[in-house]
């Protein structure tokens, strides 16, 4: 394959060939260190390049990856627009939709043409909080049957702080202290993320102002709700990159999370389930298209049962995720959600399934998830 793409597209081949060779070296190192390939998912990302990859470039990159023998499961291209941390997509939604659909078509062809894994899927970095593009993504994966990987970035950490502020009292005081320290160290905190945040520092409230806020004012400023006049995207982005402040607090911060677990659990669960999973994978339109009343009822019951089970297991698992909840990757597949084994019992899963589609939740480089089948759920009644 390498000779073909070198002849047809020499500039693109030269541009990406060394990168794919380096990716292969890194892959080999990981395999050697882990003693096999069973407990990690391989992704190649190009989302931090200056320009989006056009379909021809994507095809060449995938050919090079195949030529190197890298069994990638996800690939993260660069899309038009800005994917800033913790806030909504900034850019032309129609252009994003076109690029996303083009890339899905490229992947479908490359899987067959270059013998890449059938489970290969697009990854969107950073995909959390990008509510304005979830509709186009949902339509595309529903139409094509393709899989999807959404890389979340700090969205749970922010919900933890929102939960603390909601709790009031000492928890609210701690949330205010986190902001004050983040504001004091804003240059150092923002510098590593300069290309993925847009903070107007003149719009950041002073520590003294925030110290006088009520619980409702703090929650309104931090919660990602663009219809709320109190929402402050600048404050949200600063706190997003300020997770190190909480980490430095150590047990003091973790003890506050445990003390206010019920409130924080509700915030984290509602954010992941209602604002991310449902908009991306909802079958609502299918329910209304059912032909009979009994079909409507059975499909509704299936959907309600699925979400109830997922909600229950998310709440049960929340205390396990909180201590490491500063950053996470949530892997999703098609119209179902692949699950870590901590959710398996409630959803009728089994740890003995053969590895097919995989899910893994990563938190700052430490694996706290496990691999399961991508199709554990019963199909909705037709």
Secondary structure by P-SEA (a helix, b strand, c coil): caaaaaaacaaaaaacaaaaaaaaaaaaaaaaaacccccbbbbbbcccccccccaaaaaaaaaaaaaacccccbbbbbbcccccccccccccaaaaaaaaaaaaaaaaaaaaaacccccbbbbbccccccccaaaaaaaaaaaccbbbbbbccaaaaaaaaaaaaaacaaaaaaaaaaaaaaaaacccccccccccccccccccccaaaaaaccaaaaaaacccccccccccaaaaaaaaaaaaaaaaaaaaaaaaaaaaaaaaaaaaaaaaccccccccccaaaaaaacccaaaaaaaaaaaaaaaaaaaaaaaaacccccccccbbbbbbcccbbbbcccccccccccccccccbbbbbbccccccbbbbbccccccccc
